[in-house]
Amino acid sequence: DILNSIDREMSGDLKAGFKCIVQCSRNPAGYFADRLWKSMKGAGTDDATLIRIVVSRSEIDLVEIKAAFLQKYHKTLYKMIQGDCSGDYKKLLLTAVGMN
């Protein structure tokens, strides 16, 4: 498997970059669902990642990303944003994501 080869042969930022390329190529919706989850899990929010993915993928494949998110994490992206964000920022993201 190419991911195992990358793990064995590379290190640092190059390794992380190549792994992202492979994961995104294999399953874009799953890759972005994982990135969204990581941007909101635990204390604090990685706002830059959250905004970048929601805005950049909203007209491309956000519907598929939301389905992958629900399947993997058993929680809708809408509910995750609702619990993690606040104010007008939250309203804007929820509008962009949509309930379904």
N, C-alpha and C positions, 0 to 999 in steps of 0.2 A: 504494500500500500504506500502511496506517495507521502501520506502524512507521517508514517513511520520513518521513511527515508529522510524527510525533512528534520524530524526530531533527532535522528542519529547524526546527520551530516552538518547541521547548521546550528547557530546559536544567536542569542540576542535579538536585536530588532529585525535582522534579516530573516531569522527563523519565524518570528511572529508575523512578519509581512507575508512570507510565502504561505504560511498556514492559513492566513486570512484569504488570500487569493484562491487557494484550493477549496476551502470551505464555501466561499461565496460562489465559486463556479459550480460546485456540486449541487448546492441547495440554497439559492439566494434568500428565499423566504425564511428558511430555518436560521441562516446566518444572521439576518437582520432581527429576527425574533430574539435570538440569544443576546445580541448587542443591546436591544431595548431592555430586556430583563436586567442585564448587568448595569445598565445606566440608572435603574430605579431600585434595585435590591439594596437592602441594608440602610444604614443611616446616610442621608443626603442623596442628592440626585446629580447625575452627570448631565446637566442641562444642555451642554453643547452637543453631546451625542444624541440625546433624546430629540432635540429640535432638528438636528441635521437629518436624522433618519425619517422622522415623520414628514418633514417638508419635502425632502428630496425624493421620497418614495411614494408620496400621496397620489400622484397621477400615474404611477408605473405599476406597482404591485402591492400596495398597502393592504388590499383585501386578502391576498395570500399570506402576507406577513402576519396579519391579525389571526388568521386561521391556524398558522403554525404556532403562534404564541399561545393560543388557547389550548391546542393539542398538547404542547410540551409542558406548559406551566399550570394548566387547569384553572386559569383565570383570564378574563378578557383584558385586552390592552386598555380598553376604556376604563375598566374598574381599577386597574393598576395605576393609571394616570390619575384617576379620581382620588385615590388614596394617598398618592405621593406628591401631588402638586397643589398649588393654591392660587387664588385670585384670578385676575384676568389671564394670566399665563395658563392656568388650568383650563379656563373656558376656551381659550384659543386652541389649545392642543386637543381638547375633547371635541371641538367642532371639526377640526381637521381629521381626526380619527373616526368619528362617527360611532354610533352605538353598536352597529353590527359589523 
